[in-house]
Amino acid sequence: MSACPIKSGSPKEDPWMLDQPCSDCRATTGQLHDLGCLKERCPFCLGQLPLCDCIYDVLALNPEEQKVVEGFIDDMEEPLHGIMMRWHAALARKGRFPFGPEP
């Protein structure tokens, strides 16, 4: 009876993992992560996109807008919807990182 090999390591170390989708949003190699995916890198600071504070600086949010973002309730309602549309446009201009091994 042969044992099943256990795959481990990062995508840079283990070619087997290159075929695996993102464990958070299921993006495949070369696809963009779903916005909000915890695995996506911020193109501005290289930190985790949903956890970084770049939105405040990049969009130069005023104190009222900062409170709206911090209180994130429904991004389909204004004024948060407009702020998020500006943020998505800023990310697109800068260039989002597709899923795959980190360079």
N, C-alpha and C positions, 0 to 999 in steps of 0.2 A: 504494500500500500504506500503510495507516494504522498507526501505532504504538499499542500497547496502553498506556493511561495507567497510570502507577505510582501506587499509593495509598500515602500516607505520612502521618505525623502521629499525634497522640494522639486518642482518642475525642472529647475536648472540641473539637478543631480540625477533625476530619474525620468528617462524618456517615456516610460509607461504613463506618467501623470500628464503628459502633454495632451493626451486624448480625453482627459477627464474635464467635464464642464466645471464652471465656477460653483463652489459648494454653497454659495449664498443665493445667487440669482440664476444659475444654470446657463449663463452665457458660455458659448463654446469659443475655442481659440480663434482670435481675430474679430470677434463680435464685441460691441460695447456692452458694458455692464448695464443692468437696469439702473436708472437713477435712484439713489438711495441704497444701493448695494454696499454692504460694509467692506467688501474687498476692493472697491474701486479707489484708485489713488487720485488725489487732487492734482491737477496739472499746474497749480500755482505753488503749493508748498510740499507736494509729494507725500503728505500725510493721508490718512483715511478721509476720503471726501465727505461722508456724512458727519464726521466728527470734527473737522477742522473749522476754523473761524474765518477762512478766506472770504466768504460771502460778505462779511461786514466791510472789509477793506476794499475788495475789488469793486463792489457796488457803491462804496462810500455811503452806506446807509445812515440816515439821520436817526436820532434817538427814538423817534416814534416807530420807524421801520424796524429798528433793532428789537423793540419790544414785540412787534408783530411776529418776527422770525423766532424769537425766543419762546413765544407762547404758542407756536405752531399748532393750529387747531384744524383748519381745513384749507388746503392749498388750492382748492377750486373756488374759494371765495376771496373777493378783494378785501383788503389790499395785498394779502399774501400771494394771491395768484399772480399779480403783476410783478411782485418782487421775484418770485420763482421763475417767471418767464425771462426776466432780465438775467438771472443767475444762469439759467440754461443756455442763453445766448452767449454769455461771457465764457462759459465752459466750452461751448462749441468753437468760439473764436480762438481760444487758447489751444484747444486740441485735447480731447479726452483720450485716455489710454485704453485700448482694447484689451480684453482678457487674453492672457498668455504669459509665458515666462517673462520675468522682469529682466530688462537688459543688464 
